[in-house]
Amino acid sequence: MALFGGTAADAFVVVRPSALSPSAASSSSSSSASVTLRMTTESEPAESSSETIGPPCWNPQLRREIASLSTLGAAETSWLAYDKLWGDGVAASAICGSDASNPAGGCGSVLDGPYAALSLGEGTNVPLSAVGFAAYASVFALAVWPLLFGSGRKGGDFVAVDDDDDEGEEEMDVTNRLALAALTTVMATFSSYLMGLLFGVIHASCPFCFVSAALSFALGGITWFGGVVPSNKAKEGARIGLGGFLASTAAILALFLSVEGNGVGTNDILAANGFTASVVANAATRQEQKDLPPPPVTTHSSERALKLALDLESLDARMFGAYWCSHCYEQKQKLGYEAMGRLPYVECSKEGLNSKRDLCQEREVPGYPTWEVGGKLYPGEMELDELEDMVRESRERLAKKSTSTSPSS
């Protein structure tokens, strides 16, 4: 009997039957079988251990943190987008205050202002909150995809059984990480521009904006300082960082250009980064513009709108708004030029033409537009049937009040 092989794990037994007696051969046969069985059993772990552990899923713990932060951001921006598209922004303004009720400026002047949406032309506007939701949702998907759907994932690592699979998993992981770096860079850079816009141009305070910016900065910090870019992809990482900065700059320029004509110049565009000294100097030296008129009403009033205007006039109704408020403009367009000519309009923005900001603050106007009918405030843009319901409700309320205060006979 001779022993060949390199290691104990790779050892095997060769039996020469001719060198044995018949009885020995018989016994050797069973012995050989047992030896072969034993060696096969011992070699199985080695065979299993020959599977190579593929590239790890980059930092599963940080991926979970990114997923948690992006979930918060998606929840906030989805609610703001819903309120903007279907709630006329009333709920958000009611939570954090409007420009009229807050001397420092409130969410109303930000979330309902000209910079709250990207204009795609032909009256199509996309709220920035909807764009933010798409960005947060994308970050969440990139963060959790390898955790949930990585093939052969074991304890946060990918397990590959051959070199081809290993390379495929590694390429997928690197692509995922670079995409995370690119997207969070765009978000953090764009948020820095928006903070500069908030403090240097709008001069307002917006808690929702601060929360979203903080989340974007945190996501960017976690990905870059957490080592999202592989060490052997440093050049690609640098290109991604520069590309993200340029993409954000292009996006903020598009935002400014979409609201051209609202009193913001090119210098404001270039100085909109809140983390540079230039915005401070620009904000300090920029001459504050005054007496900015609202856009003219271009529609003509229907018979229904004219009758409604007469009813509102009889109830001493007036409309509070701001020259930059898109919902205010749309409200005027629904009533038409002739009807709005009969109804008092109160400008609440301090830069607006014939501003009565003090009156708006005194009346604690919650948002724009807001109707005051019979001494009661009705916030939000309304359809004609809603205005008619408001007139009926006001008349009934005033009639009950008159009855309750009249002397008993």
Summary of the structure (lengths in Angstrom):
residues: 409
radius of gyration: 34.7
end to end distance: 129.8
largest distance: 136.6
contacts: 1247
relative contact order: 0.10
helix: 61%
strand: 10%
